[in-house]
Amino acid sequence: MAHLLLYEDLAMEHLPTYIESELGLVIDCHWQQAVQCDAMETLHAVSTALLRNRRMSDLLVDCVNFSGDVDSVAAIALGLASLSADYEADIPTVLRNSLESGSYGMDFLIRKDQQLAMKFPALQKRLQPVSAGRLECGRRPHHPDPPEQIPEQPD
């Protein structure tokens, strides 16, 4: 999914159809249950949340509201959203500023961003400097409306 967003510039709403046509995998884009620690359930919840939100703050809340293994759902969904021009990067400053500075805190994440951007030039175009030399992925114009329709699931 990330490759398609980053290199193919595929619109988020076309991902489920593309995946089904290429892999034969049908993604449930109307997930409403708690998410177990299961790859397929995680994929269904991620796809559902991505398709019904266009602001990262709303996406984060939606992922958490599934309940269950929501840390995986939120991490994957927000990571994918940061690669798409369809999402407003509006995570509240207080959340970013509250990240710890330990071994795997904010400084670690900034270094990883920089290393990945050097290795993958397409990613570098998505990163923009923010305060204190930090890089932030996904700062784009606001697109408040979700896609017109979520792909229907076959019976």
C-alpha positions in Angstrom: 0.0 0.0 0.0 2.8 2.4 0.9 4.6 1.8 -2.4 1.4 2.5 -4.3 0.9 5.8 -2.5 4.5 7.0 -2.6 5.6 5.9 -6.1 2.4 5.3 -8.1 0.5 8.3 -6.5 -2.6 6.0 -6.4 -5.5 7.7 -4.7 -6.5 6.2 -1.3 -10.0 5.4 -2.4 -8.6 3.2 -5.3 -6.4 1.0 -3.1 -9.0 -1.6 -2.1 -10.0 -2.1 -5.7 -6.4 -2.2 -6.9 -5.4 -4.8 -4.2 -8.4 -7.0 -5.1 -7.6 -6.9 -8.8 -3.9 -7.5 -8.3 -3.9 -9.9 -5.4 -7.5 -11.3 -5.2 -7.7 -10.0 -1.7 -11.1 -8.4 -0.8 -10.7 -5.7 1.9 -13.7 -5.0 4.1 -13.9 -1.2 4.0 -16.8 -1.1 6.5 -15.1 -2.6 9.6 -17.0 -2.0 12.8 -15.7 -4.4 15.3 -12.9 -4.4 17.9 -9.6 -5.3 16.2 -8.0 -8.6 17.4 -4.2 -9.0 17.0 -4.8 -10.4 13.5 -3.2 -9.1 10.3 -6.4 -9.2 8.2 -8.6 -7.5 10.9 -5.9 -4.8 11.1 -5.9 -4.4 7.3 -9.7 -4.1 7.3 -9.8 -1.5 10.1 -6.9 0.5 8.6 -8.7 0.6 5.2 -12.0 1.6 6.8 -10.5 4.4 8.8 -8.4 5.7 5.9 -11.4 5.8 3.6 -13.7 7.7 5.9 -11.3 10.4 7.1 -9.2 13.1 5.5 -7.7 14.7 8.6 -5.0 12.9 10.5 -6.5 14.0 13.9 -9.8 12.4 12.9 -8.0 9.4 11.5 -6.3 8.9 14.9 -9.5 9.1 16.9 -11.3 6.8 14.4 -8.5 4.2 14.8 -8.6 4.3 18.6 -12.4 4.0 18.6 -12.3 0.5 17.0 -10.9 -0.8 20.3 -8.7 -3.8 20.6 -5.3 -3.8 18.9 -5.6 -0.1 18.0 -2.0 0.8 18.3 -1.2 -1.2 15.2 -4.2 0.2 13.4 -3.3 3.8 14.2 0.4 3.4 13.4 -0.3 1.8 10.0 -3.1 4.2 9.1 -1.3 7.3 10.0 1.9 6.1 8.3 0.0 5.5 5.1 -2.0 8.8 5.4 1.3 10.7 5.7 2.2 9.4 2.2 -0.9 10.7 0.6 -1.8 14.2 -0.5 -5.4 13.5 0.5 -4.8 14.0 4.2 -4.4 17.2 6.3 -1.5 16.8 8.7 -3.2 18.3 11.7 -2.0 16.1 14.6 -2.2 18.5 17.6 1.1 20.1 18.6 0.6 19.0 22.2 0.8 15.3 21.0 4.0 15.9 19.1 5.6 18.0 21.8 4.6 15.4 24.5 6.7 12.7 22.8 9.5 11.5 25.1 13.1 12.1 24.3 14.4 8.7 25.4 16.3 6.2 23.3 13.3 5.8 21.0 11.7 9.2 21.4 11.4 12.2 19.2 15.1 12.5 18.3 15.2 8.9 17.3 12.1 9.4 15.0 13.7 12.5 13.4 16.9 10.6 12.7 14.9 7.7 11.2 12.9 10.2 9.0 16.2 11.7 7.7 17.7 8.2 7.1 14.7 7.0 5.2 14.5 10.2 3.2 18.1 9.8 2.1 17.5 6.2 1.1 14.1 6.8 -0.7 14.2 10.2 -2.6 10.4 10.0 -3.2 9.9 10.2 0.5 12.2 13.2 0.8 9.7 15.2 -1.3 7.0 14.5 1.4 9.1 15.7 4.3 9.2 19.4 5.2 11.2 21.1 7.9 9.3 22.2 11.0 10.4 23.9 14.2 13.6 23.0 15.9 15.0 21.3 12.8 12.4 18.6 13.0 11.0 17.0 9.8 7.3 16.4 9.4 5.6 14.2 6.9 2.4 15.0 5.3 1.9 18.8 5.6 -0.6 19.5 2.9 -3.6 21.7 2.2 -6.8 20.8 4.0 -9.2 18.5 2.2 -12.2 18.2 4.5 -14.4 16.0 2.5 -14.0 12.2 2.5 -14.2 10.4 -0.8 -17.7 10.4 -2.2 -18.2 6.7 -1.6 -16.5 3.8 -0.1 -16.3 0.7 -2.4 -19.1 -1.7 -1.6 -18.2 -5.2 -0.6 -19.4 -8.1 -2.7 -22.2 -10.3 -1.2 
